[in-house]
Amino acid sequence: MRVFVLDKNLQPLDPCHPARARELMNKGRAALFKRYPFTIVLQDRSVEESVTHPHRIKIDPGSKVTGIAVVTEETGRVTSALLISHRGQQIKNALESRRALRRGRRNRKTRYRQPRFSHRTRKPGWLAPSLFSRIANIETWVRRIRKLCPITAISTELVRFDFQQMENPEISGVEYQRGELYGFEVKEYLLQKWKRKCAYCGIEDVPFEIEHIIAKSKGGSNRVSNLCLSCHSCNQAKGNQDIRDFLKGKPDLQLRILSQAKTPLKDAAAVNATRWKLYRKLQLTGLPVEVSSGGRTKFNRTKCGIEKTHWTDAACVGASTPEKLLINGIKPLTIKAKGHGIRQRCRPDKYGFPKAHAPSAKFFMGFTTGDMVKANIPTGKFAGKYVGRIAIRFRPKFVLQLPTQKFDVHPKYLKTIHHSDGYEYQS
């Protein structure tokens, strides 16, 4: 992955190779500006003395994970890639827990607050906090990347699936419906809906066929609510039988398939609910915004012969995708949204009764919860060198959180490498 470069006035230059960045730092011409994403600042050059090339931010918005790729317009080289894990479900669970505690207090006549629904109004375009957090994460990282790289345009998926084309795939007379993308929208939707498994036998990692639950010869339609994924063997065995006859001895499987066929995708619904809000936020950047669909993304990725991941999907978004993408050596930066702490001053137990109060101070001995630190512990059970996030206590005994474990550590063994900004990083 390329290294972001800033000039002496903190204006963005073209990203450079890590070996070049290491050489500049060893010679004293550059200094570390930021660790995540890794950025250096040149001490002896300004943007007027340099040649920069246009770059494009490409976004594959998702319900749980969003992929972002930075692509050089002229060469098609992917210079950087990010994987952002959202915390929408965590926010939803926290709000539901707070609501349950509040309702319980009203019924028990303990700590009480009158309902406020009568005077609450919602502005047009209001989104639930769990949905808006996804947009805020993407907006934050688009803004940060623009400060680190010469960005001239943005590409994003406006819709995950083209529902118009799925609802009436037989429509004729319009080139769009019968163009190169015909069928890609339906296939991608079914792959996600049925979790890339055969609906009848559950087999994975085989070529799948689109199966009509009610056969067309028996009056079935091409609507997605009548389609599922099937391996070749199950498709041939079923033929044009009614599903109730084919699965006569498996009533549980029959019920699951019929109910799942009519169930919309929760993640797809979340993405579709936020698509226009995200589009308007991106337009406020003043850059040209190209929009596309998930079917177009899969078509581009298949044409380029690239393996499917979130960040490669992002690199293949839109008609601006070149015939050949250069993705060698890219290791995406994994980013997990963690929030900025809890505003709740009184911490209740599981029954809703107060058990603790949040301290007024945020810092202790120069550290705050969420800081990325490097720990060098000389002796003891956990002797060694570690990199992770800390949770402070207001005494010299912090919690060091690692991907697989956590333990207490004295702050004298810690060195801050990245201050808390609401995100956790793993390169």
TORKOL-4160 file (C-alpha; in steps of 0.2 Angstrom, whole numbers, padded with zeros to 4 digits, m for minus):
427
<pt num="1" X="0000" Y="0000" Z="0000"/>
<pt num="2" X="0007" Y="0017" Z="m0005"/>
<pt num="3" X="0011" Y="0030" Z="0008"/>
<pt num="4" X="0002" Y="0047" Z="0009"/>
<pt num="5" X="0013" Y="0062" Z="0007"/>
<pt num="6" X="0011" Y="0080" Z="0012"/>
<pt num="7" X="0021" Y="0095" Z="0007"/>
<pt num="8" X="0029" Y="0107" Z="0020"/>
<pt num="9" X="0012" Y="0117" Z="0020"/>
<pt num="10" X="0002" Y="0101" Z="0023"/>
<pt num="11" X="m0005" Y="0101" Z="0006"/>
<pt num="12" X="m0007" Y="0083" Z="m0002"/>
<pt num="13" X="0005" Y="0076" Z="m0015"/>
<pt num="14" X="0005" Y="0060" Z="m0024"/>
<pt num="15" X="0007" Y="0044" Z="m0013"/>
<pt num="16" X="0024" Y="0036" Z="m0014"/>
<pt num="17" X="0031" Y="0018" Z="m0012"/>
<pt num="18" X="0035" Y="0013" Z="0006"/>
<pt num="19" X="0053" Y="0011" Z="0001"/>
<pt num="20" X="0054" Y="0029" Z="m0005"/>
<pt num="21" X="0046" Y="0035" Z="0011"/>
<pt num="22" X="0058" Y="0025" Z="0021"/>
<pt num="23" X="0072" Y="0033" Z="0011"/>
<pt num="24" X="0066" Y="0051" Z="0013"/>
<pt num="25" X="0064" Y="0048" Z="0032"/>
<pt num="26" X="0081" Y="0041" Z="0034"/>
<pt num="27" X="0089" Y="0056" Z="0025"/>
<pt num="28" X="0079" Y="0068" Z="0036"/>
<pt num="29" X="0069" Y="0075" Z="0022"/>
<pt num="30" X="0053" Y="0069" Z="0029"/>
<pt num="31" X="0045" Y="0066" Z="0045"/>
<pt num="32" X="0030" Y="0055" Z="0052"/>
<pt num="33" X="0014" Y="0065" Z="0051"/>
<pt num="34" X="0001" Y="0052" Z="0055"/>
<pt num="35" X="0002" Y="0033" Z="0058"/>
<pt num="36" X="m0015" Y="0028" Z="0053"/>
<pt num="37" X="m0016" Y="0029" Z="0038"/>
<pt num="38" X="0003" Y="0031" Z="0037"/>
<pt num="39" X="0007" Y="0048" Z="0031"/>
<pt num="40" X="0024" Y="0058" Z="0030"/>
<pt num="41" X="0027" Y="0076" Z="0028"/>
<pt num="42" X="0041" Y="0083" Z="0017"/>
<pt num="43" X="0052" Y="0096" Z="0025"/>
<pt num="44" X="0059" Y="0104" Z="0009"/>
<pt num="45" X="0045" Y="0104" Z="m0005"/>
<pt num="46" X="0029" Y="0113" Z="m0008"/>
<pt num="47" X="0015" Y="0108" Z="m0020"/>
<pt num="48" X="0020" Y="0121" Z="m0032"/>
<pt num="49" X="0036" Y="0112" Z="m0035"/>
<pt num="50" X="0029" Y="0095" Z="m0037"/>
<pt num="51" X="0018" Y="0087" Z="m0051"/>
<pt num="52" X="0002" Y="0079" Z="m0044"/>
<pt num="53" X="m0010" Y="0067" Z="m0053"/>
<pt num="54" X="m0029" Y="0066" Z="m0051"/>
<pt num="55" X="m0035" Y="0052" Z="m0040"/>
<pt num="56" X="m0053" Y="0045" Z="m0037"/>
<pt num="57" X="m0061" Y="0039" Z="m0021"/>
<pt num="58" X="m0071" Y="0024" Z="m0024"/>
<pt num="59" X="m0084" Y="0018" Z="m0011"/>
<pt num="60" X="m0093" Y="0002" Z="m0009"/>
<pt num="61" X="m0105" Y="0006" Z="0005"/>
<pt num="62" X="m0111" Y="m0009" Z="0016"/>
<pt num="63" X="m0122" Y="m0011" Z="0031"/>
<pt num="64" X="m0108" Y="m0019" Z="0041"/>
<pt num="65" X="m0092" Y="m0016" Z="0032"/>
<pt num="66" X="m0089" Y="m0002" Z="0019"/>
<pt num="67" X="m0074" Y="m0003" Z="0007"/>
<pt num="68" X="m0065" Y="0012" Z="0001"/>
<pt num="69" X="m0051" Y="0012" Z="m0013"/>
<pt num="70" X="m0041" Y="0027" Z="m0019"/>
<pt num="71" X="m0037" Y="0024" Z="m0038"/>
<pt num="72" X="m0025" Y="0034" Z="m0049"/>
<pt num="73" X="m0036" Y="0040" Z="m0064"/>
<pt num="74" X="m0022" Y="0039" Z="m0077"/>
<pt num="75" X="m0015" Y="0022" Z="m0073"/>
<pt num="76" X="m0029" Y="0013" Z="m0064"/>
<pt num="77" X="m0017" Y="0009" Z="m0049"/>
<pt num="78" X="m0025" Y="0006" Z="m0033"/>
<pt num="79" X="m0014" Y="0016" Z="m0021"/>
<pt num="80" X="m0024" Y="0014" Z="m0004"/>
<pt num="81" X="m0038" Y="0003" Z="0002"/>
<pt num="82" X="m0048" Y="0004" Z="0018"/>
<pt num="83" X="m0061" Y="m0008" Z="0026"/>
<pt num="84" X="m0072" Y="0002" Z="0038"/>
<pt num="85" X="m0083" Y="m0009" Z="0051"/>
<pt num="86" X="m0098" Y="0001" Z="0056"/>
<pt num="87" X="m0106" Y="0000" Z="0073"/>
<pt num="88" X="m0124" Y="0002" Z="0068"/>
<pt num="89" X="m0130" Y="m0014" Z="0076"/>
<pt num="90" X="m0121" Y="m0009" Z="0092"/>
<pt num="91" X="m0130" Y="0008" Z="0093"/>
<pt num="92" X="m0147" Y="0000" Z="0090"/>
<pt num="93" X="m0144" Y="m0013" Z="0104"/>
<pt num="94" X="m0139" Y="0001" Z="0116"/>
<pt num="95" X="m0154" Y="0012" Z="0112"/>
<pt num="96" X="m0166" Y="m0003" Z="0114"/>
<pt num="97" X="m0157" Y="m0007" Z="0131"/>
<pt num="98" X="m0160" Y="0011" Z="0136"/>
<pt num="99" X="m0178" Y="0011" Z="0131"/>
<pt num="100" X="m0181" Y="m0005" Z="0141"/>
<pt num="101" X="m0173" Y="0002" Z="0156"/>
<pt num="102" X="m0183" Y="0018" Z="0155"/>
<pt num="103" X="m0199" Y="0009" Z="0153"/>
<pt num="104" X="m0196" Y="m0003" Z="0167"/>
<pt num="105" X="m0192" Y="0012" Z="0179"/>
<pt num="106" X="m0209" Y="0020" Z="0175"/>
<pt num="107" X="m0218" Y="0004" Z="0179"/>
<pt num="108" X="m0209" Y="0002" Z="0195"/>
<pt num="109" X="m0210" Y="0020" Z="0200"/>
<pt num="110" X="m0191" Y="0021" Z="0203"/>
<pt num="111" X="m0180" Y="0034" Z="0194"/>
<pt num="112" X="m0192" Y="0042" Z="0182"/>
<pt num="113" X="m0194" Y="0054" Z="0167"/>
<pt num="114" X="m0210" Y="0059" Z="0159"/>
<pt num="115" X="m0212" Y="0053" Z="0141"/>
<pt num="116" X="m0207" Y="0066" Z="0128"/>
<pt num="117" X="m0215" Y="0060" Z="0112"/>
<pt num="118" X="m0229" Y="0073" Z="0112"/>
<pt num="119" X="m0217" Y="0087" Z="0108"/>
<pt num="120" X="m0204" Y="0078" Z="0097"/>
<pt num="121" X="m0203" Y="0082" Z="0079"/>
<pt num="122" X="m0192" Y="0074" Z="0065"/>
<pt num="123" X="m0185" Y="0084" Z="0051"/>
<pt num="124" X="m0188" Y="0078" Z="0033"/>
<pt num="125" X="m0174" Y="0065" Z="0029"/>
<pt num="126" X="m0172" Y="0060" Z="0047"/>
<pt num="127" X="m0163" Y="0043" Z="0049"/>
<pt num="128" X="m0161" Y="0032" Z="0064"/>
<pt num="129" X="m0145" Y="0034" Z="0073"/>
<pt num="130" X="m0139" Y="0016" Z="0069"/>
<pt num="131" X="m0141" Y="0021" Z="0050"/>
<pt num="132" X="m0134" Y="0039" Z="0051"/>
<pt num="133" X="m0118" Y="0032" Z="0060"/>
<pt num="134" X="m0114" Y="0023" Z="0044"/>
<pt num="135" X="m0115" Y="0039" Z="0033"/>
<pt num="136" X="m0105" Y="0048" Z="0046"/>
<pt num="137" X="m0091" Y="0035" Z="0046"/>
<pt num="138" X="m0090" Y="0036" Z="0027"/>
<pt num="139" X="m0091" Y="0055" Z="0027"/>
<pt num="140" X="m0077" Y="0056" Z="0040"/>
<pt num="141" X="m0065" Y="0046" Z="0030"/>
<pt num="142" X="m0069" Y="0054" Z="0013"/>
<pt num="143" X="m0064" Y="0071" Z="0022"/>
<pt num="144" X="m0048" Y="0063" Z="0029"/>
<pt num="145" X="m0042" Y="0056" Z="0013"/>
<pt num="146" X="m0045" Y="0072" Z="0004"/>
<pt num="147" X="m0033" Y="0080" Z="0016"/>
<pt num="148" X="m0020" Y="0067" Z="0012"/>
<pt num="149" X="m0021" Y="0064" Z="m0007"/>
<pt num="150" X="m0025" Y="0075" Z="m0022"/>
<pt num="151" X="m0043" Y="0069" Z="m0025"/>
<pt num="152" X="m0053" Y="0075" Z="m0040"/>
<pt num="153" X="m0068" Y="0064" Z="m0041"/>
<pt num="154" X="m0079" Y="0051" Z="m0031"/>
<pt num="155" X="m0087" Y="0035" Z="m0037"/>
<pt num="156" X="m0100" Y="0026" Z="m0026"/>
<pt num="157" X="m0114" Y="0013" Z="m0027"/>
<pt num="158" X="m0130" Y="0022" Z="m0026"/>
<pt num="159" X="m0140" Y="0006" Z="m0025"/>
<pt num="160" X="m0134" Y="m0011" Z="m0021"/>
<pt num="161" X="m0146" Y="m0019" Z="m0033"/>
<pt num="162" X="m0156" Y="m0012" Z="m0047"/>
<pt num="163" X="m0174" Y="m0017" Z="m0041"/>
<pt num="164" X="m0182" Y="m0011" Z="m0057"/>
<pt num="165" X="m0172" Y="m0023" Z="m0068"/>
<pt num="166" X="m0176" Y="m0037" Z="m0056"/>
<pt num="167" X="m0194" Y="m0034" Z="m0055"/>
<pt num="168" X="m0197" Y="m0035" Z="m0074"/>
<pt num="169" X="m0182" Y="m0043" Z="m0082"/>
<pt num="170" X="m0192" Y="m0047" Z="m0098"/>
<pt num="171" X="m0195" Y="m0029" Z="m0102"/>
<pt num="172" X="m0190" Y="m0025" Z="m0120"/>
<pt num="173" X="m0187" Y="m0010" Z="m0131"/>
<pt num="174" X="m0175" Y="m0002" Z="m0119"/>
<pt num="175" X="m0156" Y="m0005" Z="m0121"/>
<pt num="176" X="m0152" Y="m0003" Z="m0103"/>
<pt num="177" X="m0163" Y="m0018" Z="m0098"/>
<pt num="178" X="m0155" Y="m0029" Z="m0111"/>
<pt num="179" X="m0137" Y="m0022" Z="m0111"/>
<pt num="180" X="m0121" Y="m0031" Z="m0104"/>
<pt num="181" X="m0127" Y="m0030" Z="m0086"/>
<pt num="182" X="m0143" Y="m0040" Z="m0089"/>
<pt num="183" X="m0144" Y="m0054" Z="m0075"/>
<pt num="184" X="m0130" Y="m0047" Z="m0064"/>
<pt num="185" X="m0142" Y="m0038" Z="m0053"/>
<pt num="186" X="m0153" Y="m0054" Z="m0050"/>
<pt num="187" X="m0138" Y="m0065" Z="m0047"/>
<pt num="188" X="m0129" Y="m0054" Z="m0035"/>
<pt num="189" X="m0145" Y="m0052" Z="m0025"/>
<pt num="190" X="m0148" Y="m0070" Z="m0024"/>
<pt num="191" X="m0131" Y="m0074" Z="m0019"/>
<pt num="192" X="m0132" Y="m0063" Z="m0004"/>
<pt num="193" X="m0150" Y="m0068" Z="0000"/>
<pt num="194" X="m0146" Y="m0086" Z="0001"/>
<pt num="195" X="m0129" Y="m0084" Z="0008"/>
<pt num="196" X="m0120" Y="m0093" Z="m0007"/>
<pt num="197" X="m0128" Y="m0110" Z="m0003"/>
<pt num="198" X="m0140" Y="m0122" Z="m0011"/>
<pt num="199" X="m0157" Y="m0119" Z="m0004"/>
<pt num="200" X="m0161" Y="m0137" Z="m0005"/>
<pt num="201" X="m0145" Y="m0146" Z="0001"/>
<pt num="202" X="m0135" Y="m0132" Z="0008"/>
<pt num="203" X="m0119" Y="m0136" Z="m0002"/>
<pt num="204" X="m0107" Y="m0122" Z="m0004"/>
<pt num="205" X="m0092" Y="m0117" Z="m0016"/>
<pt num="206" X="m0100" Y="m0125" Z="m0032"/>
<pt num="207" X="m0108" Y="m0117" Z="m0048"/>
<pt num="208" X="m0126" Y="m0112" Z="m0043"/>
<pt num="209" X="m0141" Y="m0111" Z="m0055"/>
<pt num="210" X="m0156" Y="m0099" Z="m0053"/>
<pt num="211" X="m0170" Y="m0110" Z="m0048"/>
<pt num="212" X="m0189" Y="m0105" Z="m0049"/>
<pt num="213" X="m0198" Y="m0111" Z="m0033"/>
<pt num="214" X="m0214" Y="m0112" Z="m0043"/>
<pt num="215" X="m0209" Y="m0118" Z="m0060"/>
<pt num="216" X="m0213" Y="m0106" Z="m0075"/>
<pt num="217" X="m0223" Y="m0121" Z="m0083"/>
<pt num="218" X="m0234" Y="m0121" Z="m0067"/>
<pt num="219" X="m0237" Y="m0102" Z="m0068"/>
<pt num="220" X="m0222" Y="m0096" Z="m0058"/>
<pt num="221" X="m0214" Y="m0079" Z="m0062"/>
<pt num="222" X="m0197" Y="m0072" Z="m0063"/>
<pt num="223" X="m0199" Y="m0060" Z="m0048"/>
<pt num="224" X="m0185" Y="m0062" Z="m0035"/>
<pt num="225" X="m0198" Y="m0068" Z="m0022"/>
<pt num="226" X="m0200" Y="m0084" Z="m0033"/>
<pt num="227" X="m0181" Y="m0087" Z="m0036"/>
<pt num="228" X="m0168" Y="m0096" Z="m0026"/>
<pt num="229" X="m0151" Y="m0103" Z="m0028"/>
<pt num="230" X="m0149" Y="m0122" Z="m0032"/>
<pt num="231" X="m0134" Y="m0133" Z="m0037"/>
<pt num="232" X="m0136" Y="m0143" Z="m0053"/>
<pt num="233" X="m0141" Y="m0159" Z="m0045"/>
<pt num="234" X="m0155" Y="m0152" Z="m0034"/>
<pt num="235" X="m0161" Y="m0142" Z="m0049"/>
<pt num="236" X="m0162" Y="m0157" Z="m0060"/>
<pt num="237" X="m0170" Y="m0168" Z="m0047"/>
<pt num="238" X="m0184" Y="m0155" Z="m0043"/>
<pt num="239" X="m0188" Y="m0151" Z="m0061"/>
<pt num="240" X="m0205" Y="m0143" Z="m0062"/>
<pt num="241" X="m0212" Y="m0151" Z="m0047"/>
<pt num="242" X="m0221" Y="m0141" Z="m0034"/>
<pt num="243" X="m0209" Y="m0137" Z="m0019"/>
<pt num="244" X="m0222" Y="m0145" Z="m0007"/>
<pt num="245" X="m0221" Y="m0162" Z="m0017"/>
<pt num="246" X="m0202" Y="m0161" Z="m0019"/>
<pt num="247" X="m0199" Y="m0158" Z="0000"/>
<pt num="248" X="m0214" Y="m0168" Z="0006"/>
<pt num="249" X="m0203" Y="m0177" Z="0019"/>
<pt num="250" X="m0194" Y="m0161" Z="0025"/>
<pt num="251" X="m0208" Y="m0149" Z="0031"/>
<pt num="252" X="m0195" Y="m0139" Z="0041"/>
<pt num="253" X="m0184" Y="m0135" Z="0026"/>
<pt num="254" X="m0200" Y="m0132" Z="0015"/>
<pt num="255" X="m0206" Y="m0119" Z="0027"/>
<pt num="256" X="m0189" Y="m0111" Z="0029"/>
<pt num="257" X="m0187" Y="m0109" Z="0010"/>
<pt num="258" X="m0204" Y="m0102" Z="0007"/>
<pt num="259" X="m0202" Y="m0089" Z="0022"/>
<pt num="260" X="m0184" Y="m0084" Z="0016"/>
<pt num="261" X="m0190" Y="m0082" Z="m0002"/>
<pt num="262" X="m0201" Y="m0068" Z="0003"/>
<pt num="263" X="m0190" Y="m0060" Z="0017"/>
<pt num="264" X="m0181" Y="m0044" Z="0011"/>
<pt num="265" X="m0162" Y="m0042" Z="0015"/>
<pt num="266" X="m0160" Y="m0033" Z="0031"/>
<pt num="267" X="m0143" Y="m0027" Z="0025"/>
<pt num="268" X="m0148" Y="m0022" Z="0008"/>
<pt num="269" X="m0163" Y="m0012" Z="0016"/>
<pt num="270" X="m0151" Y="m0003" Z="0027"/>
<pt num="271" X="m0140" Y="0002" Z="0012"/>
<pt num="272" X="m0155" Y="0007" Z="0002"/>
<pt num="273" X="m0162" Y="0018" Z="0016"/>
<pt num="274" X="m0146" Y="0028" Z="0017"/>
<pt num="275" X="m0141" Y="0029" Z="m0001"/>
<pt num="276" X="m0148" Y="0046" Z="m0005"/>
<pt num="277" X="m0142" Y="0054" Z="0011"/>
<pt num="278" X="m0125" Y="0048" Z="0007"/>
<pt num="279" X="m0126" Y="0054" Z="m0011"/>
<pt num="280" X="m0131" Y="0071" Z="m0005"/>
<pt num="281" X="m0117" Y="0072" Z="0008"/>
<pt num="282" X="m0104" Y="0067" Z="m0005"/>
<pt num="283" X="m0111" Y="0081" Z="m0017"/>
<pt num="284" X="m0107" Y="0094" Z="m0003"/>
<pt num="285" X="m0089" Y="0090" Z="m0006"/>
<pt num="286" X="m0090" Y="0100" Z="m0022"/>
<pt num="287" X="m0082" Y="0085" Z="m0032"/>
<pt num="288" X="m0090" Y="0076" Z="m0047"/>
<pt num="289" X="m0099" Y="0061" Z="m0040"/>
<pt num="290" X="m0102" Y="0046" Z="m0051"/>
<pt num="291" X="m0115" Y="0033" Z="m0046"/>
<pt num="292" X="m0117" Y="0015" Z="m0050"/>
<pt num="293" X="m0126" Y="m0001" Z="m0045"/>
<pt num="294" X="m0119" Y="m0017" Z="m0037"/>
<pt num="295" X="m0123" Y="m0026" Z="m0053"/>
<pt num="296" X="m0111" Y="m0015" Z="m0062"/>
<pt num="297" X="m0098" Y="m0017" Z="m0049"/>
<pt num="298" X="m0099" Y="m0036" Z="m0051"/>
<pt num="299" X="m0098" Y="m0035" Z="m0070"/>
<pt num="300" X="m0082" Y="m0024" Z="m0069"/>
<pt num="301" X="m0074" Y="m0036" Z="m0056"/>
<pt num="302" X="m0078" Y="m0051" Z="m0066"/>
<pt num="303" X="m0071" Y="m0043" Z="m0082"/>
<pt num="304" X="m0055" Y="m0038" Z="m0073"/>
<pt num="305" X="m0053" Y="m0056" Z="m0066"/>
<pt num="306" X="m0052" Y="m0049" Z="m0048"/>
<pt num="307" X="m0056" Y="m0059" Z="m0032"/>
<pt num="308" X="m0071" Y="m0053" Z="m0022"/>
<pt num="309" X="m0068" Y="m0043" Z="m0006"/>
<pt num="310" X="m0075" Y="m0026" Z="0000"/>
<pt num="311" X="m0060" Y="m0016" Z="m0005"/>
<pt num="312" X="m0059" Y="m0024" Z="m0023"/>
<pt num="313" X="m0078" Y="m0021" Z="m0025"/>
<pt num="314" X="m0074" Y="m0003" Z="m0021"/>
<pt num="315" X="m0060" Y="m0002" Z="m0034"/>
<pt num="316" X="m0073" Y="m0009" Z="m0047"/>
<pt num="317" X="m0087" Y="0004" Z="m0044"/>
<pt num="318" X="m0094" Y="0014" Z="m0058"/>
<pt num="319" X="m0091" Y="0015" Z="m0077"/>
<pt num="320" X="m0075" Y="0025" Z="m0073"/>
<pt num="321" X="m0066" Y="0008" Z="m0069"/>
<pt num="322" X="m0052" Y="0005" Z="m0082"/>
<pt num="323" X="m0050" Y="m0011" Z="m0092"/>
<pt num="324" X="m0036" Y="m0016" Z="m0080"/>
<pt num="325" X="m0034" Y="m0012" Z="m0062"/>
<pt num="326" X="m0017" Y="m0013" Z="m0054"/>
<pt num="327" X="m0019" Y="m0020" Z="m0036"/>
<pt num="328" X="m0003" Y="m0029" Z="m0033"/>
<pt num="329" X="0004" Y="m0027" Z="m0015"/>
<pt num="330" X="m0012" Y="m0019" Z="m0008"/>
<pt num="331" X="m0015" Y="m0023" Z="0010"/>
<pt num="332" X="m0030" Y="m0014" Z="0016"/>
<pt num="333" X="m0031" Y="m0004" Z="0032"/>
<pt num="334" X="m0044" Y="m0012" Z="0044"/>
<pt num="335" X="m0054" Y="0002" Z="0053"/>
<pt num="336" X="m0067" Y="m0002" Z="0066"/>
<pt num="337" X="m0079" Y="0012" Z="0072"/>
<pt num="338" X="m0078" Y="0012" Z="0091"/>
<pt num="339" X="m0087" Y="0029" Z="0095"/>
<pt num="340" X="m0081" Y="0043" Z="0107"/>
<pt num="341" X="m0086" Y="0035" Z="0124"/>
<pt num="342" X="m0103" Y="0035" Z="0133"/>
<pt num="343" X="m0112" Y="0052" Z="0137"/>
<pt num="344" X="m0122" Y="0043" Z="0151"/>
<pt num="345" X="m0117" Y="0050" Z="0168"/>
<pt num="346" X="m0126" Y="0037" Z="0179"/>
<pt num="347" X="m0122" Y="0019" Z="0175"/>
<pt num="348" X="m0136" Y="0007" Z="0179"/>
<pt num="349" X="m0136" Y="m0011" Z="0183"/>
<pt num="350" X="m0146" Y="m0024" Z="0173"/>
<pt num="351" X="m0161" Y="m0019" Z="0183"/>
<pt num="352" X="m0160" Y="m0001" Z="0180"/>
<pt num="353" X="m0154" Y="0005" Z="0197"/>
<pt num="354" X="m0138" Y="0016" Z="0198"/>
<pt num="355" X="m0122" Y="0007" Z="0202"/>
<pt num="356" X="m0109" Y="0020" Z="0197"/>
<pt num="357" X="m0106" Y="0038" Z="0190"/>
<pt num="358" X="m0095" Y="0043" Z="0176"/>
<pt num="359" X="m0079" Y="0053" Z="0181"/>
<pt num="360" X="m0079" Y="0071" Z="0175"/>
<pt num="361" X="m0061" Y="0070" Z="0169"/>
<pt num="362" X="m0056" Y="0062" Z="0152"/>
<pt num="363" X="m0037" Y="0061" Z="0153"/>
<pt num="364" X="m0026" Y="0054" Z="0166"/>
<pt num="365" X="m0007" Y="0055" Z="0165"/>
<pt num="366" X="m0008" Y="0061" Z="0147"/>
<pt num="367" X="m0018" Y="0046" Z="0141"/>
<pt num="368" X="m0037" Y="0044" Z="0137"/>
<pt num="369" X="m0047" Y="0029" Z="0133"/>
<pt num="370" X="m0045" Y="0023" Z="0115"/>
<pt num="371" X="m0027" Y="0029" Z="0113"/>
<pt num="372" X="m0017" Y="0017" Z="0102"/>
<pt num="373" X="m0001" Y="0013" Z="0112"/>
<pt num="374" X="0015" Y="0004" Z="0111"/>
<pt num="375" X="0019" Y="m0006" Z="0127"/>
<pt num="376" X="0036" Y="m0012" Z="0132"/>
<pt num="377" X="0034" Y="m0023" Z="0147"/>
<pt num="378" X="0051" Y="m0028" Z="0154"/>
<pt num="379" X="0046" Y="m0042" Z="0167"/>
<pt num="380" X="0032" Y="m0052" Z="0173"/>
<pt num="381" X="0019" Y="m0063" Z="0166"/>
<pt num="382" X="0015" Y="m0052" Z="0151"/>
<pt num="383" X="0033" Y="m0047" Z="0147"/>
<pt num="384" X="0035" Y="m0042" Z="0129"/>
<pt num="385" X="0031" Y="m0029" Z="0116"/>
<pt num="386" X="0013" Y="m0025" Z="0111"/>
<pt num="387" X="0003" Y="m0013" Z="0101"/>
<pt num="388" X="m0016" Y="m0010" Z="0106"/>
<pt num="389" X="m0029" Y="0001" Z="0113"/>
<pt num="390" X="m0030" Y="0006" Z="0131"/>
<pt num="391" X="m0044" Y="0010" Z="0143"/>
<pt num="392" X="m0039" Y="0021" Z="0157"/>
<pt num="393" X="m0042" Y="0020" Z="0175"/>
<pt num="394" X="m0039" Y="0035" Z="0187"/>
<pt num="395" X="m0025" Y="0026" Z="0195"/>
<pt num="396" X="m0008" Y="0020" Z="0187"/>
<pt num="397" X="m0016" Y="0003" Z="0181"/>
<pt num="398" X="m0023" Y="0004" Z="0163"/>
<pt num="399" X="m0031" Y="m0010" Z="0153"/>
<pt num="400" X="m0022" Y="m0014" Z="0137"/>
<pt num="401" X="m0034" Y="m0022" Z="0124"/>
<pt num="402" X="m0027" Y="m0033" Z="0111"/>
<pt num="403" X="m0036" Y="m0043" Z="0098"/>
<pt num="404" X="m0035" Y="m0059" Z="0108"/>
<pt num="405" X="m0033" Y="m0054" Z="0126"/>
<pt num="406" X="m0032" Y="m0039" Z="0138"/>
<pt num="407" X="m0023" Y="m0036" Z="0154"/>
<pt num="408" X="m0017" Y="m0023" Z="0166"/>
<pt num="409" X="m0002" Y="m0012" Z="0163"/>
<pt num="410" X="0007" Y="0002" Z="0171"/>
<pt num="411" X="0007" Y="0018" Z="0161"/>
<pt num="412" X="0026" Y="0020" Z="0163"/>
<pt num="413" X="0028" Y="0006" Z="0150"/>
<pt num="414" X="0016" Y="0014" Z="0137"/>
<pt num="415" X="0020" Y="0026" Z="0123"/>
<pt num="416" X="0006" Y="0034" Z="0113"/>
<pt num="417" X="0007" Y="0031" Z="0094"/>
<pt num="418" X="m0010" Y="0037" Z="0089"/>
<pt num="419" X="m0022" Y="0047" Z="0099"/>
<pt num="420" X="m0040" Y="0042" Z="0101"/>
<pt num="421" X="m0051" Y="0047" Z="0086"/>
<pt num="422" X="m0066" Y="0035" Z="0088"/>
<pt num="423" X="m0058" Y="0021" Z="0078"/>
<pt num="424" X="m0048" Y="0006" Z="0080"/>
<pt num="425" X="m0035" Y="0001" Z="0067"/>
<pt num="426" X="m0026" Y="m0014" Z="0062"/>
<pt num="427" X="m0014" Y="m0014" Z="0047"/>
